[in-house]
Amino acid sequence: MFRLIVSAIVFVGCHFGSALVGQETAKSQPEAVVPPRVFSEPMVARVELRLTIGEKEVDLIEKGDLVTVLEEREKSFLIRTFRGIKGAIEKANLVTLAESVETYDELIVANPKVGRLRTLRAGAHWARGSTDKALADFDEAIQLGYDTANAFSSRALFLTASGEYEKAIEDFGRAIEKGDHSEATLVNRAAAYLQMNEVDLAIADYDAAIKLNDKNAGVIQQRATAYKVKGDLEKAIADFTRAIELSPAFIPATMGRGYVYFQKGDHAKAIEDFSRVIELNGRAAVAFNNRGYNYQQIGKYKEAIADFNRAIELTPDYALAHQNRAWVLAVCKDESLRNPTEAVASATKACELNEYNDLSDLAALAASHAAANQFDVAIGLQEKIVERAPEPQKPLAAKILELYKDKKPFDPELSNVANLEKPVSIEK
């Protein structure tokens, strides 16, 4: 292995095999750059390619090697090899990960005992959507003796993405036994533990990862989420706050802390956090919905309606925002803001979006019809809610039904029926 400053740009020709092309100079005709395209995954070399400057070979790209695309040009890609060398590769020499299965097939036929090649083909199968083939390749690679820590940790990621969390945890454990004590492996196993609801084990892994790097805001935010799931809200707030200190523009941490403040009933602080998210991203529909709900809790109904309206404007099919808007328009204490007709429309939209399967949507629709003095409709809807409600909720549902039978509207004091959006999913 050699080290090289990577400012030089080298070129590789389109011939399938070795290529030798001179170094670019100031007199070279620049190649047109096509409109930018985001490359979220590496590309794969179809053939062996030698990167040279003059007579000197500076890097070798073997068939099947992964390269990072930095820029797309008219006829070539500007790439960086895994050693950090930059070069221009003609497009015919590279394929996307999903297109590289056949390249790895050829390599495996020529080298049937090389397990590492199967792990590379596994990634290609995964990119193509062939989950079973990807996992089968990992299994074969390990059976062939390619049982490195990386093989187990990589297979564990695929298993996690497939929802096989127990097997993934086992593989992460094997990787750790083989010496992989990296932050990434600990964090990924913690995420799998959370999916299994093994919260304490997840927190232990986050603790170990944070000891390795206590400046990673993302990992601290994930541990905060684990504390929230556990119900330790003070520790959750402390971790979210630390993540925000490390990365002030880190939206997931601010969103997460706002949600925990809501859980604690501190609506003013929740509003501050959701407002900060909106400052960072003015199109964050969830933040508008959540802030609107907290405004509703402190009696700022006008502000709540404005936020729900904005959430719906940004995301027209946002069922929860439609439901929350319906509740405010149907039952808020400020009569000047009540609008039963609009409430019925919003609640109906929420029900349609969730195919009338969400009891909270149905409850909002029943309350809206009651607010519009359409008690026969409200009674019919509420009877369905009583039938379908879980046992702990049936008494309250029955009490609301009696209100409608007595031709009385929903009483907001009975329960706190609207909901905030659920917290962001755990990153895998």
Number of C-alpha atoms within 10 A of each C-alpha: 5 6 9 12 8 13 9 12 18 26 23 21 20 18 14 13 14 15 15 19 15 14 15 15 9 6 6 8 8 10 10 11 13 12 9 10 10 9 13 8 13 18 22 27 24 24 20 17 24 21 27 21 18 13 10 11 12 15 22 16 20 15 20 24 21 22 22 19 23 18 18 21 19 12 15 24 21 20 23 21 17 13 15 16 21 24 24 22 25 18 17 16 22 25 18 18 22 18 17 23 23 13 18 23 15 13 17 17 10 10 11 13 15 16 22 21 21 27 26 22 26 28 25 24 23 18 18 17 12 14 17 12 17 23 22 15 22 28 20 16 23 18 11 15 12 21 18 17 20 19 21 24 26 21 26 30 22 20 20 21 14 13 14 16 22 15 15 26 23 15 22 28 21 20 24 18 11 14 12 19 17 13 18 13 23 24 26 23 27 30 28 31 22 21 18 15 14 15 22 15 17 25 23 15 22 26 19 16 22 19 11 13 13 15 15 16 23 19 22 27 28 28 28 30 31 28 22 22 14 15 13 14 20 15 16 25 24 16 23 29 21 20 26 21 14 16 15 15 16 18 19 20 30 25 24 26 29 31 30 26 22 21 15 12 13 15 22 16 17 27 23 15 23 27 20 19 25 19 12 14 13 13 16 18 23 27 27 27 30 30 30 30 31 29 21 22 17 12 14 15 23 17 16 25 24 15 24 29 20 19 26 21 13 16 15 14 16 20 22 28 33 27 28 30 32 33 29 28 26 31 23 20 13 13 10 9 15 19 18 23 15 16 28 25 18 26 31 23 23 28 24 15 17 16 10 14 12 15 18 20 30 22 25 33 29 32 34 33 27 26 25 18 16 17 22 15 16 27 23 13 20 26 17 14 22 20 12 14 16 11 9 8 12 15 13 14 20 16 14 24 23 15 16 25 15 11 17 16 23 24 12 15 7 10 9 8 13 21 15 19 14 10 16 13 9 15 11 15
